[in-house]
Amino acid sequence: MTAIALLSSGLDSVTSLAIAQRETDVRLALIFDYGQRAAAREIEYSRKVAEKYGLEHKVIPLPWLKDITATSLVSKEMDVPEVSIQDIAEESDPDITRDSAKKVWVPNRNGVMINIAASFAESMDCKYVIVGFNNEEAVTFPDNSIAYLDSLDKCLGYSTLNGVKMMAPVAGLDKQGIILKALETEAPLEWSWSCYHGEEVPCGVCESCTRRMRAFMQAGITDPLMARLGILTI
């Protein structure tokens, strides 16, 4: 099997690549620059991961997507929501995470990226596009869901001559499960970046950082990224 990977450098995409490359011939790693706050950091880390696996690494600029995005993931005139571990607990008010998701939403981002990736896959005669969609984020981001993956397979069956399909190795897992899978597959989590910001160290308070922090706490494992940065956690 041949594939290309969407490699944002996040915990989920890095782990998905680590899983997929064991049984798939991955030909290319793609990352997109759509003006997100962490673009430079994500590109740097994504390149490090691609180098580890000996993959060609390509950055696709999408300046127009920045122009039409009015949420805090791109706009520095807005504050990125801060979310606590209590806020993401099962018993917490779901409106908190729904509101957080809306404030970092980018219009049809995953749809745009997947269709571009599918174009590369078709042109390279690759059968799959590897993504890091997961069960935990699917609760507030419908474009992470298994239903969305199924619909993409149907759509790409019409729009690509070779019937490109999605490969989502962690689609049924939460963040803790992804971490355990990452350890099993020796994924380079020391070069995974989850923070919505692009500073030298993760902010620790955006929703993405909080979910990552909780998952490592639940697993009872020190985050390899924080260890590499010299920041003590568990």
VENQUILIN-V56976 format. One record per helix or strand of 2 or more residues. SS is the DSSP state (helix for helix, strand for strand). FROM is the first residue (numbers start at 1). LEN is the number of residues. If there is no record, write none. Layout:
# VENQUILIN-V56976
<<SS,FROM,LEN> <SS,FROM,LEN>>
This chain:
# VENQUILIN-V56976
<<strand,2,5> <helix,11,10> <strand,25,9> <helix,39,14> <strand,56,6> <helix,63,5> <helix,94,10> <helix,109,15> <strand,128,3> <helix,135,4> <helix,142,3> <helix,146,14> <strand,165,3> <helix,175,10> <helix,189,3> <helix,207,13> <helix,224,5>>
